[in-house]
Amino acid sequence: MPNYIKGLDELVRNYDKLTLKDINTNAALAGAEVIREQASQNAPRGETGNLARLEITKVAVKKQDRVIVKIGPSKDVFYGLFIELGTVHMAPNPFLGPALEQKMSEAIQETTAVIQFALAAQPE
């Protein structure tokens, strides 16, 4: 009996329906995730460690030719922006900016890989 993956036919049908916007969104999120993971590792732990756990990625703009993904603390840890940028009462302790610098190359590679995979799988 040949090996068969349940749902494979449906997956292929749905994949054929992917638009350029979907591919761009998936690629942008994949690259952003690399940076988000590093930001989470860089984040100060404090008493609760919430800042490190509650970093999120979110699609902010999704158009045919452009996807913008925001990376940063969730609303529950909004104070992460104060830590990143500082205030008049405290010096900055950046963790997002350094994560971007540390992982930009890897994020670009991940984004490119997702796009290349999607394009290679498209029917002629």
KEDOZA-193859 format. One record per residue (C-alpha): residue number from 1; residue in one letter; chain; y, x, z. Coordinates in steps of 0.02 Angstrom, whole numbers, plus 32768, in hexadecimal, padded with zeros to 4 digits. Example, Ala and Ser with C-alpha at 12.3 -4.5 7.8 and 13.67 -1.06 7.14 Angstrom:
rec n: 1&res: A&chain: A&py: 7F1F&px: 8267&pz: 8186 .
rec n: 2&res: S&chain: A&py: 7FCB&px: 82AC&pz: 8165 .
REM end
This chain:
rec n: 1&res: M&chain: A&py: 8000&px: 8000&pz: 8000 .
rec n: 2&res: P&chain: A&py: 80A9&px: 804C&pz: 7FCF .
rec n: 3&res: N&chain: A&py: 812B&px: 806E&pz: 8053 .
rec n: 4&res: Y&chain: A&py: 81B0&px: 7FE8&pz: 8057 .
rec n: 5&res: I&chain: A&py: 8250&px: 7FE1&pz: 80BC .
rec n: 6&res: K&chain: A&py: 8278&px: 7F30&pz: 80F0 .
rec n: 7&res: G&chain: A&py: 8325&px: 7EFF&pz: 80B2 .
rec n: 8&res: L&chain: A&py: 8332&px: 7F8C&pz: 8033 .
rec n: 9&res: D&chain: A&py: 834B&px: 7F15&pz: 7FA0 .
rec n: 10&res: E&chain: A&py: 83D9&px: 7EBE&pz: 7FFC .
rec n: 11&res: L&chain: A&py: 8426&px: 7F65&pz: 8029 .
rec n: 12&res: V&chain: A&py: 8425&px: 7F9C&pz: 7F73 .
rec n: 13&res: R&chain: A&py: 8472&px: 7EF6&pz: 7F3A .
rec n: 14&res: N&chain: A&py: 84FB&px: 7F05&pz: 7FBD .
rec n: 15&res: Y&chain: A&py: 851A&px: 7FBB&pz: 7F93 .
rec n: 16&res: D&chain: A&py: 8536&px: 7F8D&pz: 7EDD .
rec n: 17&res: K&chain: A&py: 85C0&px: 7F17&pz: 7F18 .
rec n: 18&res: L&chain: A&py: 8621&px: 7FA2&pz: 7F71 .
rec n: 19&res: T&chain: A&py: 86D1&px: 7FB3&pz: 7F32 .
rec n: 20&res: L&chain: A&py: 873C&px: 804E&pz: 7F2B .
rec n: 21&res: K&chain: A&py: 8798&px: 8009&pz: 7FC3 .
rec n: 22&res: D&chain: A&py: 86F4&px: 7FFE&pz: 8025 .
rec n: 23&res: I&chain: A&py: 86C2&px: 80AE&pz: 7FF5 .
rec n: 24&res: N&chain: A&py: 876D&px: 80F3&pz: 8025 .
rec n: 25&res: T&chain: A&py: 8767&px: 8097&pz: 80CB .
rec n: 26&res: N&chain: A&py: 86B8&px: 80D7&pz: 80F5 .
rec n: 27&res: A&chain: A&py: 86EA&px: 8187&pz: 80C5 .
rec n: 28&res: A&chain: A&py: 878B&px: 8183&pz: 812B .
rec n: 29&res: L&chain: A&py: 8730&px: 8140&pz: 81C4 .
rec n: 30&res: A&chain: A&py: 86A9&px: 81C6&pz: 81B4 .
rec n: 31&res: G&chain: A&py: 872B&px: 824F&pz: 81B1 .
rec n: 32&res: A&chain: A&py: 878F&px: 8200&pz: 823E .
rec n: 33&res: E&chain: A&py: 86F3&px: 81F6&pz: 82AA .
rec n: 34&res: V&chain: A&py: 86E2&px: 82B3&pz: 82A5 .
rec n: 35&res: I&chain: A&py: 8793&px: 82C5&pz: 82E7 .
rec n: 36&res: R&chain: A&py: 877D&px: 8238&pz: 8368 .
rec n: 37&res: E&chain: A&py: 86E3&px: 828E&pz: 83B0 .
rec n: 38&res: Q&chain: A&py: 8743&px: 8331&pz: 83C4 .
rec n: 39&res: A&chain: A&py: 87D8&px: 82D5&pz: 8412 .
rec n: 40&res: S&chain: A&py: 8761&px: 8286&pz: 848E .
rec n: 41&res: Q&chain: A&py: 871D&px: 8332&pz: 84BB .
rec n: 42&res: N&chain: A&py: 87CD&px: 8378&pz: 84CC .
rec n: 43&res: A&chain: A&py: 8810&px: 82E7&pz: 8534 .
rec n: 44&res: P&chain: A&py: 8836&px: 8308&pz: 85EB .
rec n: 45&res: R&chain: A&py: 87B1&px: 82BB&pz: 865A .
rec n: 46&res: G&chain: A&py: 881C&px: 828A&pz: 86EE .
rec n: 47&res: E&chain: A&py: 87CE&px: 8223&pz: 8779 .
rec n: 48&res: T&chain: A&py: 8778&px: 81A2&pz: 870B .
rec n: 49&res: G&chain: A&py: 8758&px: 81FA&pz: 8666 .
rec n: 50&res: N&chain: A&py: 8790&px: 815A&pz: 860E .
rec n: 51&res: L&chain: A&py: 8802&px: 81B2&pz: 8595 .
rec n: 52&res: A&chain: A&py: 8773&px: 8218&pz: 854E .
rec n: 53&res: R&chain: A&py: 8703&px: 817E&pz: 853E .
rec n: 54&res: L&chain: A&py: 8782&px: 8107&pz: 84F4 .
rec n: 55&res: E&chain: A&py: 87BF&px: 8165&pz: 845B .
rec n: 56&res: I&chain: A&py: 87B7&px: 80F2&pz: 83C5 .
rec n: 57&res: T&chain: A&py: 87C9&px: 80F6&pz: 8309 .
rec n: 58&res: K&chain: A&py: 8815&px: 8061&pz: 82B2 .
rec n: 59&res: V&chain: A&py: 883F&px: 803A&pz: 81FE .
rec n: 60&res: A&chain: A&py: 88FB&px: 801E&pz: 81F8 .
rec n: 61&res: V&chain: A&py: 8916&px: 800D&pz: 813C .
rec n: 62&res: K&chain: A&py: 8891&px: 7FE2&pz: 80BD .
rec n: 63&res: K&chain: A&py: 88C4&px: 7FDA&pz: 8007 .
rec n: 64&res: Q&chain: A&py: 8869&px: 8002&pz: 7F66 .
rec n: 65&res: D&chain: A&py: 88B0&px: 80B2&pz: 7F5C .
rec n: 66&res: R&chain: A&py: 88DB&px: 80D8&pz: 8011 .
rec n: 67&res: V&chain: A&py: 888C&px: 80C9&pz: 80BC .
rec n: 68&res: I&chain: A&py: 88E4&px: 80FC&pz: 815B .
rec n: 69&res: V&chain: A&py: 887C&px: 810F&pz: 81F8 .
rec n: 70&res: K&chain: A&py: 88CB&px: 811D&pz: 82A4 .
rec n: 71&res: I&chain: A&py: 8875&px: 8186&pz: 8328 .
rec n: 72&res: G&chain: A&py: 88A6&px: 817C&pz: 83DE .
rec n: 73&res: P&chain: A&py: 8892&px: 812B&pz: 8485 .
rec n: 74&res: S&chain: A&py: 8865&px: 8074&pz: 8490 .
rec n: 75&res: K&chain: A&py: 88DD&px: 7FFB&pz: 84E3 .
rec n: 76&res: D&chain: A&py: 887D&px: 8010&pz: 8585 .
rec n: 77&res: V&chain: A&py: 88B3&px: 80C6&pz: 858F .
rec n: 78&res: F&chain: A&py: 895E&px: 80B9&pz: 853D .
rec n: 79&res: Y&chain: A&py: 8999&px: 8141&pz: 85B4 .
rec n: 80&res: G&chain: A&py: 893C&px: 81BC&pz: 8545 .
rec n: 81&res: L&chain: A&py: 89D4&px: 81BF&pz: 84D4 .
rec n: 82&res: F&chain: A&py: 8A40&px: 81F4&pz: 8568 .
rec n: 83&res: I&chain: A&py: 89C4&px: 8281&pz: 858B .
rec n: 84&res: E&chain: A&py: 89C3&px: 82B5&pz: 84D4 .
rec n: 85&res: L&chain: A&py: 8A80&px: 82B2&pz: 84BA .
rec n: 86&res: G&chain: A&py: 8AC3&px: 82C9&pz: 856B .
rec n: 87&res: T&chain: A&py: 8B50&px: 8269&pz: 85BB .
rec n: 88&res: V&chain: A&py: 8BF3&px: 8296&pz: 860F .
rec n: 89&res: H&chain: A&py: 8B8D&px: 82A8&pz: 86AE .
rec n: 90&res: M&chain: A&py: 8AF8&px: 830D&pz: 866E .
rec n: 91&res: A&chain: A&py: 8AD1&px: 8390&pz: 85ED .
rec n: 92&res: P&chain: A&py: 8A5F&px: 8364&pz: 855B .
rec n: 93&res: N&chain: A&py: 89A6&px: 838A&pz: 8568 .
rec n: 94&res: P&chain: A&py: 8973&px: 8370&pz: 84B2 .
rec n: 95&res: F&chain: A&py: 88C1&px: 8347&pz: 8482 .
rec n: 96&res: L&chain: A&py: 88D2&px: 82DF&pz: 83E2 .
rec n: 97&res: G&chain: A&py: 893C&px: 835C&pz: 8381 .
rec n: 98&res: P&chain: A&py: 88C9&px: 83EE&pz: 83AA .
rec n: 99&res: A&chain: A&py: 8831&px: 8384&pz: 8379 .
rec n: 100&res: L&chain: A&py: 8880&px: 8367&pz: 82CF .
rec n: 101&res: E&chain: A&py: 889F&px: 8421&pz: 82BA .
rec n: 102&res: Q&chain: A&py: 87F0&px: 844E&pz: 82F6 .
rec n: 103&res: K&chain: A&py: 8791&px: 83D3&pz: 8289 .
rec n: 104&res: M&chain: A&py: 87FE&px: 83B4&pz: 81EF .
rec n: 105&res: S&chain: A&py: 878E&px: 841B&pz: 817D .
rec n: 106&res: E&chain: A&py: 86F0&px: 83C7&pz: 81BD .
rec n: 107&res: A&chain: A&py: 8740&px: 831B&pz: 81AE .
rec n: 108&res: I&chain: A&py: 876E&px: 833E&pz: 80F9 .
rec n: 109&res: Q&chain: A&py: 86BC&px: 8377&pz: 80D6 .
rec n: 110&res: E&chain: A&py: 8676&px: 82D8&pz: 8126 .
rec n: 111&res: T&chain: A&py: 86EE&px: 826A&pz: 80C4 .
rec n: 112&res: T&chain: A&py: 86C3&px: 82C3&pz: 8022 .
rec n: 113&res: A&chain: A&py: 8608&px: 82B4&pz: 8043 .
rec n: 114&res: V&chain: A&py: 8615&px: 81F7&pz: 805C .
rec n: 115&res: I&chain: A&py: 8677&px: 81E3&pz: 7FBA .
rec n: 116&res: Q&chain: A&py: 8601&px: 8253&pz: 7F58 .
rec n: 117&res: F&chain: A&py: 856A&px: 81F5&pz: 7F99 .
rec n: 118&res: A&chain: A&py: 85B8&px: 814E&pz: 7F6B .
rec n: 119&res: L&chain: A&py: 85E7&px: 8188&pz: 7EBD .
rec n: 120&res: A&chain: A&py: 853D&px: 81D6&pz: 7E9D .
rec n: 121&res: A&chain: A&py: 84E7&px: 8133&pz: 7ECC .
rec n: 122&res: Q&chain: A&py: 8553&px: 80C8&pz: 7E59 .
rec n: 123&res: P&chain: A&py: 84F9&px: 8086&pz: 7DBF .
rec n: 124&res: E&chain: A&py: 852F&px: 80D0&pz: 7D19 .
REM end
